[in-house]
Amino acid sequence: MKLLKNILTILGVSSAIITRTVYGVETMITHQEASVLMTETPVPKNYLTDNQIRQTSITLADKIKGNEYLGLVAITRGGLAPTLYLSEQLIIKDIRTISISSYGDDGKQGHFKITHKPDLANGGEGYLFIDDLVDSGKTLKLIRSFYPNATFAVLYAKPEGKDATDFFAVEVPQHEWLVFPWEPDWIPQS
């Protein structure tokens, strides 16, 4: 939007008719609405590559090595690829999943929906739960309430959620948006 503001300034246009498309419908926005849009700071996106995920998984495995686990539990969907890479590094073949979602189609966190929960004895003792990212920590805290004796690890941790995990490889700023290679809006970097 700053680019749009700069272009309008260069062209000497103090007000312009600008259109936007919302749900396939083109609508006009006022100069005032355009000014608000132009001053909003976009959330920085960090498009991660598969190689970065592999390398970060190795870093996480190095932090975890020395602990014995009965198996790994991937928190789907984001934890699937990291669990694969960690299973190779830690030489663990017993892989299970827990299917839980807290994000709606709009990308905002909402109510939790659990579609699959593994049956683990002793509160999950001996199992390592793995996810790609901990943001607020709410998802991991909910899972920990089911499996209080389990261990939790993530590749990337944001400050607000890092206390919800036992291990993480990389801390990232709270405001940064990570886009993983398995996400639909991932753009290959040249």
Backbone hydrogen bonds, N-H to C=O, Kabsch-Sander energy under -0.5 kcal/mol:
donor,donor_aa,acceptor,acceptor_aa,energy
5,K,1,M,-2.4
6,N,2,K,-2.7
7,I,3,L,-2.5
8,L,4,L,-2.5
9,T,5,K,-2.3
10,I,6,N,-2.7
11,L,7,I,-2.4
12,G,8,L,-0.5
12,G,9,T,-1.1
13,V,8,L,-2.9
14,S,12,G,-0.7
18,I,16,A,-0.7
18,I,29,I,-0.9
20,R,27,T,-2.6
22,V,20,R,-0.6
22,V,25,V,-2.6
25,V,22,V,-1.8
26,E,24,G,-0.5
27,T,20,R,-3.1
29,I,18,I,-2.6
34,A,30,T,-2.5
35,S,31,H,-2.3
36,V,32,Q,-1.9
37,L,33,E,-2.4
38,M,34,A,-2.4
39,T,35,S,-1.1
39,T,36,V,-0.6
40,E,36,V,-0.9
46,N,177,W,-3.0
47,Y,45,K,-0.6
48,L,46,N,-0.8
48,L,179,V,-2.6
53,I,49,T,-2.0
54,R,50,D,-2.5
55,Q,51,N,-2.6
56,T,52,Q,-2.7
57,S,53,I,-2.2
58,I,54,R,-1.9
59,T,55,Q,-2.0
60,L,56,T,-2.4
61,A,57,S,-2.7
62,D,58,I,-2.2
63,K,59,T,-1.3
64,I,60,L,-1.4
65,K,61,A,-2.5
67,N,64,I,-1.6
70,L,126,G,-3.3
71,G,126,G,-1.1
72,L,94,D,-2.9
73,V,128,L,-2.8
74,A,96,R,-3.1
75,I,130,I,-2.8
76,T,74,A,-0.9
76,T,98,I,-2.4
79,G,75,I,-2.7
80,L,77,R,-1.8
83,T,79,G,-2.0
84,L,80,L,-2.0
85,Y,81,A,-2.3
86,L,82,P,-2.7
87,S,83,T,-2.5
88,E,84,L,-1.5
89,Q,85,Y,-1.9
90,L,86,L,-3.1
91,I,87,S,-0.8
92,I,87,S,-1.8
95,I,93,K,-1.1
96,R,72,L,-2.8
98,I,74,A,-2.3
99,S,116,H,-2.2
100,I,76,T,-0.8
100,I,98,I,-0.7
101,S,113,K,-2.1
104,G,108,K,-2.2
107,G,104,G,-1.9
110,G,102,S,-3.5
113,K,101,S,-2.3
115,T,99,S,-2.4
115,T,113,K,-0.6
116,H,99,S,-1.3
120,L,118,P,-0.9
124,G,121,A,-1.5
125,E,122,N,-1.5
126,G,149,N,-0.6
127,Y,124,G,-2.2
128,L,71,G,-2.2
129,F,127,Y,-0.6
129,F,151,T,-3.2
130,I,73,V,-2.8
131,D,153,A,-1.8
134,V,156,Y,-2.0
135,D,133,L,-0.5
141,K,137,G,-2.3
142,L,138,K,-2.1
143,I,139,T,-2.4
144,R,140,L,-2.8
145,S,141,K,-1.3
146,F,142,L,-0.8
146,F,143,I,-1.0
147,Y,143,I,-1.8
149,N,123,G,-2.1
150,A,123,G,-0.7
150,A,147,Y,-1.6
151,T,127,Y,-2.5
153,A,129,F,-2.6
154,V,167,F,-1.9
155,L,131,D,-1.2
156,Y,132,D,-2.1
157,A,170,V,-2.6
158,K,134,V,-2.4
161,G,158,K,-1.6
162,K,158,K,-1.6
164,A,161,G,-2.2
165,T,162,K,-1.2
166,D,152,F,-1.8
167,F,152,F,-1.8
169,A,154,V,-1.1
169,A,155,L,-0.8
170,V,155,L,-2.4
172,V,157,A,-2.3
176,E,173,P,-1.2
177,W,44,P,-2.8
178,L,176,E,-0.6
179,V,46,N,-2.7
180,F,178,L,-0.6
183,E,180,F,-2.2
186,W,183,E,-1.7
